[in-house]
């Protein structure tokens, strides 16, 4: 079992992710430079948080054209697991692997704090180890994390049970309090909160461990 | 080959809240300017492009704008182009 963590120019959570997956959970993890297009040998890919390409144009827009991501759609089609955290979630929406878009927080502030979330769906492997409607605490750190989609897309997300995590107290104006969604197939999860920052007991919470553990379940 | 200069204007779709625009509208009121009903912030992208004719330039710029410069989920755009 090997996880690849993609590094874009401007990624800043890549080492945090590796510490969580390999240091805390013991899953072999290697870094993938954005200019490679070779994902062979990987069982899962994580797009970490940060500010890829300086968030120029739109968050995640330029990263979605990087060579490594040209291989990602094939990887997903073949059943590979992909987790997009924060900027990684923004990239997945720009790529079209997840619907909707992440726009500026309604309050205009960059929000950096721990938030309470509800596990809205246990349909996919990602969250199956939590209790139904369990409340968990994960840190968020974003300026453009307000999830937006049109009503027909929201209905589809609800009908297909793809809304994974919802905020208990909506910090950023996200539609339907959405903090994370999956694709219909269930092998792609995008979320604004940072599970990798809640894996090491020394940091006060291990609520994110089950999400990262599901990468190899 | 003819050279064209183009401006692509990208703006959030009307259904998407523009918090930066709302904040700027509030500041305009504090400046004492009354009567502003709507203030939306977008971006203008200036491009110079070589093409054999205007239709070719327009076609390339439309592809560029659809695929990269704008996100159709949240944004609308328009394109102005002229030969220089």
HADDOCK unambig.tbl for C-alpha pairs under 7 A between the chains (distance, minus, plus):
assign (segid A and resid 57 and name CA) (segid B and resid 69 and name CA) 7.00 0.50 0.50
assign (segid A and resid 100 and name CA) (segid B and resid 73 and name CA) 6.48 0.50 0.50
assign (segid A and resid 101 and name CA) (segid B and resid 73 and name CA) 6.74 0.50 0.50
assign (segid A and resid 106 and name CA) (segid B and resid 19 and name CA) 5.52 0.50 0.50
assign (segid A and resid 108 and name CA) (segid B and resid 19 and name CA) 6.51 0.50 0.50
assign (segid A and resid 108 and name CA) (segid B and resid 20 and name CA) 6.97 0.50 0.50
